[in-house]
Amino acid sequence: MRKNQKKNKYFNLKQRSFFFQDYIETNKKKINSNNDISEDRIYILFFFFFCLVLIFSIKITLVSLQKPKIFTFQKNPNSFMSFRRDIVDRNGVLVARNIRSYHAAIKPSLIKDKKKFLLKLKIYFPNISQSFIKDKLYSKNYFYLKKRLTEKEKYKLWSMGEKGIIFEPFQSRIYPQGNLYSHVIGQIDDDNYGISGIEKNLDYELKDIKKIDQPIALTIDTNIQYLIKNELEIALKNFKADGAAAVLLDSKTGEVLSLVSLPDYNINIREKISDIRYINKITKGVFELGSVFKTFTVALALQKQIVEPDTLLKDIPKQINCSKYKISDIKVFPKNMTVEDILVRSSNIGTLKLARKIGEDNFKSFLNKLDLMNTPKIELDEVGTPLKFKWHKCKLETVSYGHGITTTPLQVASAYATLSNGGFLIQPTLINKKKELLNERVISKDTSEKINNILRKVVTDKNGTASLANIYGYDVGGKTGTSQKYGKENENINTFVSIFPKSDPKFTLLVMLDNPKPAPHIIYNYRGSLIKVDRNEAGWNTVYVSGKIIKKIGPILAINKNQSMHEYVARKTD
Amino acid sequence: MFKRNLIISLAIFFVLLSFTSYIKTETRKIEKNILNTNKKNSILKKNLLESQVEFFYLTSPNKLSRKIVEYGDEDYVSIDYSKIFMSLKDFTQFKDKTTKFFENEKKSKKK
């Protein structure tokens, strides 16, 4: 016991003190406080290491959570962050993309042997002016040798092994489809700002950094666009026309499947084009399109139940005096014609008589509803506004058959799509997006069906003006329009608007030729006979071209043609 | 008592120190891996973007149709439904019309 007591350093037997008990208590507190300090140290240590571990954990988490793009862009010289979104067609085919390009600049102070450098440059780039380079080289100021280098040029310069050649990176926009989309896509300037077409209209969306990885999808189909362009180019040669244009719309949704305007240009090359022939004829060009307007007059007359397709209009005169004008038909038509016949034969006087029955106010309001009098709405800045006019004496009469009224071909195509799809207004669009369809109806389903039947007869009837567009299996209907160019008596604007398949029209195609000439070298297959014709009406050029286009794009549009095929076979065996 | 605590503290200190250094090294490794992967990724991405541009350029309808004309051995002709005949009678009628047309052409040229 004693031994144990001796061992205990806090238990002193010799001590005689009144405060003995207190002393022990005090020492015990000391012991306890020492223990507490050690524990605290351990806690601090733990806390310290815990903090360290936490810091590293946070770092790892941050590193893994960081967006790789920003991360790599800051640290990785190979990374490339585009300033503009890609543009693709409706099938994902690339139409526009930003890529890294280089300017070649020279820092004369870094070039030791200037003579040798000039000699090398002469060998590699014989087209660059030597005197210019020499002057700049000895002036010792930083200058650009060549802007927008191609891969080959960059490689040549790089292989010269000169320190003084600086490759300045920049972003350039390239268009792999070249001319194909020139009037739709437009161009951008050196500072990446859109200056025309979709590039300008959707400049903000194209630069949206949050969506930079998501391309903007167009409604256009590259293959259809090419086929139509190809046919129009052939037509330009065949008919020696000044220009040609076509637009293909989805009649139900208003999506533009193709928009071609010729002549066009390569959007990869920046050049100033001032020739008016290069405008976008479909959206910017404002034309008097002639007889294609007759369809609107007949449709309104049917909608207002003023007439029926088989209503007979008697005693139609050969000529009518209207104010100071004399209005007549190009051909001699029968005195009595049904409403259907008036449109099939394209009678000016017959249509005029219908318009008088409709009345000016009704007709005006109908044209406004079809959006033919206002500036068209589409995702392009290049849009034309129809010329304003006063509804003075005789205006109703001339407008009823498409004279004295101007509009863009896009508006006419949209109006035809509206009339043929059951009467629902459509909004033409170039952007493939989920959109709400307009449910506003302009004409009833019944009227729409009647109009479609008449348009089909324009193609199939022996008196019709569009027989060359009767393409087997596609049930084409449509209306021709031949009009004189304003102020030029011998120049025409020939148009054909077609809808197909007639049973349930899904597509509207407008083809226009600017100042076409007769093509006596073409052998037309006209209602089973081979003939050569020296005429210049729409029926002999735009209808012919439309037929060729429909024959080519039909299989891509994948129309279910079983029904019409059976009908055709049945008719043939009869 | 104090010594024992000191030893425990030191032991814990060294264990945690080695643990921390291990974590630090691993963090660095992971960070390096991420950097390298990102580098490789960006190179691959750059190559992919360039290849896509080339692909879409070379497979554009314009280029393809030129290539077919240049290298294609077969002459592709689109099927014309007007030349599919349901009976021999239809065929002979069409041929008669064609023959007449070309005969007339010859006559008009002679004149």
Interface residues (C-beta under 8 A of the other chain):
Chain A: I31 N34 N35 S38 E39 R41 I42 L45 F46 F49 L52 V53 F56 S57 K59 I60 V63 S64 P68 F71 T72 K75 N76 N78 S79 F80 V93 L94 R97 I99 I174 P176 Q177 G178 N179 L180 T222 N223 Y226 L227 N230 I471 Y472 G473 I523 N525 G528 S529 L530 I531 K551 K552 V569 K572 T573
Chain B: M1 F2 N5 L6 I8 S9 I12 F13 L16 L17 F19 T20 I23 K24 T27 I30 E31 I34 L35 N38 K39 N41 S42 I43 K45 K46 L49 E50 Q52 V53 F56 Y57 S60 P61 N62 S65 S78 D80 Y81 S82 M86 S87 D90 F94 K97 T98 F101
